[in-house]
Amino acid sequence: MKNTLKDLRAERGWSQADLADKLGVSRQTVNAIETEKYDPSLPLAFKIAALFKKKIEEIFAPER
């Protein structure tokens, strides 16, 4: 799934580890989501959206 997670994280000056701590996941999970190797669960997607104060569809988009 395409996403803008890396850009959103970088805009805030957070490392992958910083974001992982805020979300309660591993840095490897953040890396896998950013590199589109892993799609987050729905609860995690909602948590990410809430953290960045955005709608899920503003962060994640299905590949076409």
N, C-alpha and C positions, 0 to 999 in steps of 0.2 A: 504494500500500500504506500503510495506517495505520501510524503509528509514534510512539514516545514520545521520540525522539531529542532534540528541543528541550528537553523537561522534564529529561531526564537531564543534558544539557549545562548547563542553567541551575542545576541543583542543585549542580553543582561549581564554578560561577562562571566557566565557560569561555566565551570568545567562539567564534563560528563559525570564526574563523581559528585559535584555539588547538586546537580539535577537528580541524580540517583538518590541522594540522601533526602531531598525534599519529597520524593515520590515513594520512598521506602522500598526501592528495588536496587539491584546491583548495577554497577557501572556497565557491566557487560550487556545488561538488558537495554540500557539507554543506547549503547553503541549499536546493538542489533536493530533497534527501532529506527535509529537515524540512518542506518545503511540499508534499510528496507529488507532486512533478512528475517524480521520478526514483526508480526502485527500484534499490538497490545490487546489485552482482554478489554472488554467493554468497560468494566470498572476502572481499569488503569487509564483508558482513553478519557473517561470523564474526569479523573483526577488530574491528568495532564491539562485538559481544557480549562478546568477550574483554576489551576495554578497560573496559567497564562492569561486568564480572564478572556477566553475566546470560546466560540462554539467548536464542537468536535470537528465539524465539516470545514472549519477555517484552518485546521491543522492537518487533518487527514483527508485524503481523497483516493477513491479507488483508481487503480491503473486502467488506462483505456487502451 
